[in-house]
Amino acid sequence: MKQTTAILQTNPAARAVKVILSVVLAAVLAPGSNASAQLNLGVPEELKGVDIVEHLEAPLPLDTRFLDDSGAQVSLRDYFKGDRPVLLQLGYNKCPMLCNLVLNGAFDGLRDIDWLPGKQFEVVSISIDPTETPMLAKAKKDAYLAEFDRPGAAPGVHFLTGSELMSKAVADAVGFQFRRQVDGEFAHAAALFLITPDGKISRYMYGTKFSPTDLRMGLLEASQGRIGTTLDRFILWCHMYDPDARGYVLQARRVMSIGGLITMIVLAGGLGMFWRVELNKKKKTASASAAAN
């Protein structure tokens, strides 16, 4: 992303320190990370109480209410209608860098997917800072849509602001634990949350870079097979999300089972043809013998 989504605050030295701490935290908190156990002995004061605790299949509080980027009152439930999954991001619009990196990675990955927000899925970004306004949310949304450059995407991209009570309820539901610092900024980890059309947590995706393949499979999985093609669903069936790899990996057993099934089908077809040829030969021999007699 270009400077339209750049850092919004001053004091570069302080920002740099916090960015480094946040990025380290994002890596430490990822599932399967051995660094977490090692660093728990000396967690910086700024990062205490900051974590992501996975609540897979837990429901979101869909009755929470926010203001959308136009200033209209909305309910989280408004984005869970029909068959579309939701790509959810939590952060704040004045974040010095980490939130921008997460959103940059999300939109960069989505740019190479042939699905469109508002048609196959929804994008919802919720600010955890109760002081932020719809005007700031709109500016953020417009900047990302300009960079995304996908006509028709605007109705499917939503930047929400609201009270601390509402945003905290959503954060608690997905296990997004953050902490406000003395200077008013927030310490938090980097992740996206994929939510099913009925509002349940399907998948956590960690970091600041998200491949188009992983995003596509994650959205397909979250949709519970309601979007995509039969081929998409078959490819997803052959893969499994690996928290250590932070992405979808080929599942060898399923590929081998498919190979075994194909082998059996080929063998059965070959044997069937062989038996048919032999049966035809016997019929011809019998007919020739009958004619000779």
Buried (B, 14 or more C-beta within 10 A) or exposed (E): BEEEBEBBBEEEEBBEEBBEBBBBBBBBBBEEBEEBEEBEEEBEEBBEEBBBEBBEEEEBEBEBBBBBBEEEEBEBBBBBEEEBBBBBBBBBBBBBBBBBBBBBBBBBBBEEBEBBBBEBBBBBBBBBBBEBBBEBBBBBBBBBBEBBEBEEBBEBBBBBBBEEEBBBBBBBBBBBBBBBEEEEBBBBBBBBBBBBBEBBBBBBBBBBBBBBBBBBBBBBBBBBEBBBEEEBBEBBEBBBBBBEEBBBEEBEEEEEEEEEEEEEEEEEEEEEEEEEEEEEEEEEEEEEEEEEE
